[in-house]
Amino acid sequence: MNENTVFENLSETSESQVRGSQDKPPQPPSPSDQPSSFVFHTSGSPTSIGNIVKILLGLIVVVVVGFIIFKFVVSIFQNTQGSKVTLEYWGLWEDSPIMNSIISDFNRQYPDITINYSKQDIRQYRERLTSRIQNGTGPDIFRFHNTWTQMMLDNLLPLSSDAINKADFIKWFYPVAQKDLIRNGAIYGIPLEIDTLALYINTNIFKSAGVAAPDNWVDFINYARSLTVIDENGKIKTAGAALGTFNNITHAPDIISLLFVQSGVDLNNIAQSNQAAAEALDFYTSFALSRGSKTWDSDLDGSILAFGKENLAMYFGYSWDFFTIKAINPNLAFEIHPVPHLPNQNTTIASYWAEGVSVKSKHQKEALLFIKFLAKKETAQRFFTEASKTRAFGEPYARVDLADILKNNSIVYPFVSQGNDAVSSFFASDTHDNGLNSQMNTYLGDAVNSILGSTSPQTAVETLSQGVNQVLQQYSPKPAK
């Protein structure tokens, strides 16, 4: 934030010399000019007494007015210079030392604003957050998922133009953030990261097969089948790709969303594109159905565990999956690439978190100052650097103008490189919201399982569309009272 320094112009007052007449010595006053007495008599002039009273009253008024002005000035000074404000800030993924380093930079500019950061448990976070905000005991600043904006609109304070204006927001952040966080012209959050669904490949398996990462779905299908290894009992020993089922595939809702949007499905109106949705689900489930060459099965380990154990050649995941995979197998060699595409369709799915201000905050002005600070380019760089001190990398930059800095980072750049082509989906995994996402995923899982159980994709999509409409109505904007 640019600081405006106010300078006062000081002017000097020169004194003029007063010259008296030196030609004649001063003459004594005439007797008629001298007062006859300095003693007031009871029969003295009433005019003289009245003047004294007026003078005393005038002095009293001057003293009272001066005192009032003094108190007012002191009050203004205390409110603007000496007031102390404490803000509660709820986060989710970052430990306190990382966030406190960012907060300390803010405090150098605003020493009278204390920010208490606390890392929250994701379990029942959304319910706890909304409940606390509504009863007046919630945080001033909090983190929320990009798909929660509509669900939390009543709890989010529209950001003032002093914090960030729309032109800067559009210039600084990816189109998906603009669509997710701007409603009816108002901005409701600042993203501190961007994350997109990408393709992880096992380096050794691909090298052994002499193939490179697929950039289209035709190659993806061929590699998935050719890299699948079946044991002597007909069971999958090494899976080429983890698609087809729902419960044992990490990010299954996001992967299906990827197929939907690349097929032109309007997620808010699936009924309008039933055929495209049915074809996308048919393609997805074909990887687990025996009518083709199976590359995945419902009795296999979860896909992220299978990839970590080197039993899976291709895995769809986000940036944070890197750390889980490394925890499973620190020595695993893998690469990260953009997702496969259909012709002229480079779309992928974004799943990220943003910082918002509570509409119930008692210190909205100060909270907005901190939001403005978080949106700065320098803050984003500092955030990434501090996080990188304790792990392989920080959260991928949310700002478009910082993407090129990561070009030489083979781990992070694949995620930000897809930022301009990413869209969000309410079929989102790992938000633990017990609300919009969870309900949508339940309907989507039922659709996949019904197709695996011999229901036609068209019938499954019809049921899915009805469920989606019900959930959207539940979380649609309430009419103004």
Buried (B, 14 or more C-beta within 10 A) or exposed (E): EEEEEEEEEEEEEEEEEEEEEEEEEEEEEEEEEEEEEEEEEEEEEEEEEEEEEEEEEEEEEEEEEEEEEEEEEEEEEEEEEEEEBEBBBBBBBBEEEBBBBBBEBBBEEBEEBBBBBEBBEEEEBBEBBBEBBBEEEBBBBBBBBBBBBBBBBEBBBBBBEEBBEBEEBBEBBBBBBBBBBBBEEBBBBBBBBBBBBBBBBBEEBBEEEEBEBBBEBEBBBEBBBBBBBEEEEEEBEBBBBBBBBBEBBBBBBBBBBBBBBBBEBEBEEBBEBBEBBBBBBBBBBBBBBEEEBBBBBEEBBBBBBBBBEBBBBBBBBBBBBBEBBBEBBEEBEBBBBBBBBBEEBBBBBBBBBBBBBBBBBEBBEBBBBBBBBBBBEEBBBBBBEBBBEEEEBBBBBBBBEBBEBBEEBEBBBBBBBBBEBBBBBBBBBBBBBEBBBBBBBEBBBBBBBBBBEEBEBBEBBBBBBEBBBEBBEEBEEEEEE
